[in-house]
Amino acid sequence: MSRADSVFDLRGNDAPDVRFAEISIQEYQLFQEFLRECSGIVLGDNKHYLIKNRLLGILKELDMHSLTELVTAFKSGTSAANLLKARVIDAMTTNETFWFRDEMHFLELKEKLFPELLAGRIGTIRVWSAACSSGQEPYSISICADQVLAGRTSGLSGNVQVIGTDISDRILAEARSAQYSEMALSRGLGADIRMRYFSSGNNGYKLKSAITGRVRFQQFNLLKPFSVLGRFDIIFCRNVLIYFSEDVKTNIMTRMVESLQPGGYLFLSSTEAMPAAVRQLQAVKGKYARYFQKLS
């Protein structure tokens, strides 16, 4: 999800396979239901080409000839079926992200929220980056925390922990490696940040342990109960809700509010709106950005 962002890739160019040239209405609806139940993602009614482009390789590999065969294979409940299910969900999503996306959010975090939360604080500030993709968002949050903590005054105490979650195990493996290409670093990262927090090597650029040490990654489906993650002072859930139905959006946001500490903060992307049915939140117009605060 995540977006922060797990999104559909509409640019696939794989040539169609004759055995998979037509998808019946029944097959398409069956797959739509599977994707919705497993991930909450709503696949529109005219994405046949997307399914062909993204799943053809898996069908060939398994010598399957229809979506019905594929969905039926999920129902055995075996570990192999669960791995296949995860692989299909991963194939249907791609991950679009970059450093300090919606830069004003990070300025608000660095100049206002972190200093206020850390002032006189005993204990750890907990931040959740939902649908964190390959790690740029949680690591950007950690860099902000490092900049605040490095310049702390006697009035600032405590520490910051960031939890990054995503539905894709594959993309989380990339995030945990904390290693990025020149192209990945060019997207939103200034030269000063690169020099200070990355070391270069044969395989790209490695983020330093001062930043990775406060970030933990966990595979997580936003349809599951949030209680296993604990409570948070700040939640980033940006560029994720647009892929869910209104009912699922409301359900996810309601449970996220429950996961916030009283007075905690929640960030959506600048293009997303909070579902009207979500309660216990007030909109905040900060110096740099708009976000939401949980009512005490």
Secondary structure, 3 states (H helix, E strand, C coil): CECCEEECCCCCCCCCCHHHCCCCHHHHHHHHHHHHHHHCECCCCCCHHHHHHHHHHHHHHHCCCCHHHHHHHHCCCCHHHHHHHHHHHHHCCEECCCCCCCHHHHHHHHHHHHHHHHECCCCEEEEEEECCCCCHHHHHHHHHHHHHHHCCCCCECCEEEEEEEECCHHHHHHHHHCEECHHHHCCCCCHHHHHHHEEEECCEEEECHHHHCCEEEEECCCCCCHHHHCCEEEEECCCCHHHECHHHHHHHHHHHHHHEEEEEEEECCCCCCCCCCCCCEEEEECCCCEEEEECC
